[in-house]
Amino acid sequence: MSDSDLIKLYSQRILGLASDIPRQDRLEAPDATVKRRAPLCGSTVTVDVKVTDGKISDYGQDVRACALGQAAAAVVGANVVGCDRAQIHAARDALKAMLKEDGPTPEAPFDGLEVLRPARDYKNRHASILLTLEATAEAMDKIAQRDCA
């Protein structure tokens, strides 16, 4: 990777998001907690989710990731409250398609993930970028399974 590639990849906007991740406090009594790790780079994300009437009512996260993973966590953390399980799954799937297939940007409220489009050429960074939404989707699935039991 050349210096100019790194400069493009770690744009000022990405670095700004990475330095200001919202909802970094863990929840005391979450409905579900999920920790995910990207095996290639070692990035980890732990999310705590509280759900009321099928929508996320509170959210906490502990993010130990590269700037790209941190930027993704910042966008998710800023927009996740009020979303339901289907919105989280749609955002995760759209982000994955955006990175792997140059698909469309995830819909609002996660359209800020567009900033990560330049990372599509860096497959070794995809897992870190996807961590937060994957963990949140898994947490929402755990809650749905528990509620159906």
C-alpha positions in Angstrom: 0.0 0.0 0.0 1.5 3.3 -1.0 1.5 6.5 1.1 -1.1 8.1 -1.2 -3.3 5.0 -0.8 -3.0 5.3 3.0 -3.8 9.0 2.8 -7.0 8.3 0.8 -8.0 5.4 3.0 -7.5 7.3 6.3 -9.2 10.6 5.2 -9.7 13.4 7.7 -13.4 12.5 8.0 -12.6 8.9 8.9 -10.0 10.0 11.4 -12.5 12.6 12.8 -15.2 9.9 13.3 -12.6 7.5 14.8 -11.6 10.1 17.4 -15.2 10.8 18.5 -17.0 7.5 19.0 -20.4 8.0 20.7 -21.9 5.6 23.3 -18.6 4.2 24.5 -20.0 3.5 28.0 -21.1 -0.1 28.6 -24.6 -0.6 29.8 -25.3 -1.9 33.3 -28.2 -4.1 32.5 -28.3 -4.8 28.7 -30.8 -7.2 27.1 -27.9 -8.7 25.2 -24.2 -8.3 24.9 -22.1 -9.6 22.0 -18.3 -9.5 21.5 -16.9 -9.9 18.0 -13.3 -10.2 16.9 -11.8 -9.8 13.4 -9.3 -12.7 13.3 -7.0 -11.1 10.6 -6.3 -7.9 12.4 -7.4 -8.6 16.0 -9.9 -5.8 16.2 -12.6 -6.3 18.8 -16.0 -4.8 19.5 -18.3 -5.5 22.4 -21.8 -4.1 22.1 -24.6 -3.9 24.8 -28.1 -3.5 23.6 -31.3 -2.6 25.4 -34.6 -3.0 23.4 -38.0 -1.5 24.1 -41.0 -2.4 21.9 -38.7 -4.0 19.3 -36.4 -1.0 18.9 -33.0 -0.2 20.4 -33.6 2.1 23.4 -30.1 2.2 24.7 -26.7 1.1 23.3 -23.1 0.9 24.6 -20.0 -0.2 22.9 -16.3 -1.0 23.6 -14.3 -0.6 20.5 -10.7 -1.8 20.1 -10.2 -1.5 16.3 -8.3 0.3 13.6 -9.4 3.8 12.5 -11.8 2.2 9.9 -13.5 0.0 12.5 -13.7 2.9 14.9 -15.2 5.1 12.2 -17.9 2.5 11.5 -18.6 2.2 15.2 -18.9 6.0 15.4 -21.6 6.1 12.6 -23.4 3.1 14.1 -23.3 4.5 17.7 -24.6 7.9 16.6 -27.6 6.4 14.7 -28.5 3.0 16.3 -31.0 4.1 19.0 -34.5 3.8 17.6 -33.7 1.2 15.0 -35.3 -2.2 14.9 -33.8 -5.6 14.1 -34.7 -5.4 10.4 -33.0 -2.0 10.0 -29.8 -3.3 11.7 -29.8 -6.4 9.4 -30.4 -4.2 6.3 -27.6 -1.9 7.3 -25.2 -4.8 7.9 -26.0 -6.4 4.6 -25.8 -3.1 2.7 -22.4 -2.3 4.3 -21.1 -5.8 3.3 -22.4 -5.3 -0.2 -20.9 -1.8 -0.4 -17.5 -3.1 0.6 -17.4 -6.4 -1.3 -19.5 -5.7 -4.4 -19.4 -1.8 -4.7 -23.1 -1.9 -3.8 -25.2 1.1 -2.8 -24.5 2.9 0.5 -26.6 1.7 3.5 -29.9 3.6 3.8 -30.4 6.3 6.4 -29.8 6.5 9.3 -26.6 4.6 8.4 -25.8 6.5 5.2 -22.8 8.0 6.9 -21.0 4.7 6.3 -20.4 6.0 2.8 -17.2 7.5 4.1 -15.8 3.9 4.3 -16.4 3.2 0.6 -12.7 3.7 -0.3 -11.9 0.7 1.9 -13.6 -1.6 -0.5 -10.2 -2.1 -2.2 -8.6 -3.2 1.1 -10.3 -6.6 1.8 -8.1 -7.1 4.9 -10.0 -4.2 6.5 -13.5 -5.3 5.8 -13.9 -7.5 8.9 -13.0 -4.6 11.2 -15.4 -2.3 9.5 -18.2 -4.8 9.7 -17.7 -5.7 13.4 -20.0 -3.2 15.0 -23.0 -3.9 12.8 -22.4 -7.7 12.9 -22.3 -7.6 16.7 -25.4 -5.4 16.9 -27.3 -7.7 14.5 -26.3 -10.8 16.6 -27.4 -9.0 19.8 -30.8 -8.2 18.2 -31.1 -11.9 17.1 -30.4 -13.1 20.7 -33.1 -10.8 22.0 -35.6 -11.9 19.3 -34.9 -15.6 20.1 -35.3 -15.0 23.8 -38.6 -13.2 23.3 -39.9 -16.0 21.1 -39.1 -18.7 23.6 
